[in-house]
Every structure is written in C-alpha cells, then in structure tokens.
C-alpha cells in the first residue's frame, strides 16, 4: 500500500503526461480545473490512468468530487486495494 | 457582390518538401522530390500494391508541444502548424486576452479537409475492441471530426466571425480559400485564415485508392512515381500536409503597411453532376470553373499567363484537364503541376498549390513539373519542365478538382 507521498508523486506523473503540468506544480492544495487548467476530457484520461496505476475504481460520480489533487490522493489512499 | 478587394498577407505550410513555405518553394524550384518508400511493417505484411507516399518532411512532433500534439489528430496538427506560420508571416502576434492584432469578431477561419481524422477513428476503434471502453480517448470525436482542423485554428488564433470546413475531397483546400474570400466580400470578416489540411496515409486509404486503380505503383523508383503530363504516368502518390493563407481586406492591409503577396481576384466553383470519381469527358465543369474565375476577376483569357494545374499524374485526369485549360484559357498559357514533387496532398493540395501560384506571381518564377520527361502528345500545352521559368505574370489560375465532381479555380493577380 502506497503512502500519500507516493500517491501524490504517482498522480503528478500522470498529470504531467496527460496535461503537461510540471510535476512540481502538482501539489495537494491545487484545484485540477482552476489551478492546473485541466479540462473535463483530460480528467477522464487522468482518472483512467490513476485506476490502472493504483488499482482503484473511480466512478464518474466520485470523479466529480475530486476537486483538488489532495482530494484525489485521499480517495486513492482510502480505496486502493 | 461587393467590391471589396481581398489580398494575401501571410502564408504557411508544412509539406513533404519542407516544414514551411520557404523550404517547400525552394524544393519546388530545385526539383526535389517529397516522395519515398513508406517505412512501416504493414507495407509488406498486407501486400499492398502501393508502397510509397509523400510523408511530411518535418514531423509535427518536432514542432508542437507534446501535450498539445497528443490532443490533436495529425490532420489538425498540420493545419495548426501552417496557420500559426501564416499568422506570424502576416505580422500578427499570437493573441492573448489582453492583445489581439485582429478583432476576434472580424476574424474567420475556412480550412477544408478531404477526410479529416479517419486515422484516429480507426486506431480508437482498434483500442475499443482490443482493450475495452476505458482505453478509448475522450478526445476521439474532436480528433476525427472534419471541422477539427479549422476549429482548433479558430480557438488558437481567436476567430469568432465563424469557422468553416469545406469538404470537397481534393478540392477542399482551394474551396477553403474561396470560402474565405466570400467571408470577406460578404462583410462577415476583415481577415480570414484560409486553406486546407490532410493526413491520411494509412493502409486502408492506400488500399482503397489502389482498388480504385488511381495510385502509382512505381514502388521501385519513388521519386519518379508522380509525373504529371508525362506519357509514362501511372497514377498519383498519396501525400500529407497543409497550406494556409491569411486573406485580408486590401484597405486594411494597406492601412497597416502589410506585405501583400498577391490579390485573390476571383474564383470559380462548379460541379460535374456526372460520376463520383471520373471527370466529365468534355471537362465542362472544369472549363466553367476557370471561366467563372476570370469573369469574377474581370480578366480575359489572354491576361492569364499561368495555370497551376491540378494534374495528379493519372492517365485520364491529366489529359482531361489539359483539354479544359486549352479551351478555357488557351494554348498560350504556361502550365506547371507541383504534384510531381509534392505528391497529392488531397485536402491540403489546393491550398499548398495556391501558395505556389501566389509565389509564382510574387517572384515571377514558375517551378518546373518534376519528372516531366516526355510530354504526353495529347496535352498540347506549354508545361514547364527541367528548370523553373522566369515569367512576369498579370494573372494566374490554380486549379483543384476532387472526387465527387468538384471543380475549383482560384485566380490571383499581382498586388495593386
């Protein structure tokens, strides 16, 4: 089971790959939409890659609640098998 | 129709001869070929009769940021690259929220494509079947839609007067330029980013063209395969690329002291209503398109010194066009056919060849038709071969025809 720092680092890699945001800018308090300028299409790609990387399921109604990077880290941490 | 004059103040291109207009033009003048063997496993695996193509000289991945490139079909990538070049060439800066060189409400886009993004469609279909729904890109639809190239350019350069994407197969790029002219003449826009784009070199398109018996199978000698008007031609060579011009109201261009390459003085568009791939045996539609262009521009056939031919290097098409040119313009005209060097850029062809026509006027220089060694006696026209020819031009026509029976002629004149 990965700790939160590892999950954050893994998410940052995905966000950089999909949206071109530098990994150092992907920090817990950042909003995907407002701070990182990630659109709904890229969020779908990020969610699919996160599912594969962390072995979690992120249903659409849960994805809508993941406003910040920290929200995503906490969701993965709580739901990873 | 209004009397607004429309001029060309910027040009951009990415083609099999080069990653911009200058290298493409230099390649045309130097007698270079953009055609080579396709280096892909499927060429031999599928036993296609066609193993050659005219691939881009500069891959879009070398030009566009990685993240932007992955959101775009290759057809959209080439359109965006050519459009940004044309925009900068016109002296405009990339628009921001604070600064725009052209008022967005007065800026339009008319960029056509023959088929848009079928390569995306096919690859995403493969993913769906092999790896399931989750692996299908959420960008699939915006990447495959044929208005995608024009729409992305409109977003990038902030065009709010309307974005249009004519689809008329191999005439799409020329129709894009004609549509831009209409936007300005009708008062809808002051500046239009106009042209065409294509990138569909794929086993299925090559197989389809091969089954239609329209493509050259001179696989052992790629640079000699495309030979418009030559007696030994055996079909076209599929290429990819984009050409984009900045069309601008002449008074606006003069007021800002813009460099004016040429004036777009008229166009003709007709349809054959005859056959889905074959051209009309008497060429009535082609003749009518060229005549319409001359009428709209107010020039007579004797004023037209040059025709940049559509001539794709097919056995039937080239002599049909030659007869139409003799009929509509006359035997005095000096002809060239850039597809010998460029291959056939489909929806990009009319725009790139329009740019070559504009440069012929601008520089007084007509590039030779590559591989024209033995002129088909049925052509009966002065087709430039060997070396480029210096000619002062008062007017020049660029022809583009497409599957479906589309005929487009653009008529350019020197800057007034």
Interface residues (C-beta under 8 A of the other chain):
Chain A: X18 X19 X20 X40 X41 X42 X44 X45 X48 X51
Chain B: X65 X66 X67 X68 X71 X134 X135 X137 X138 X139
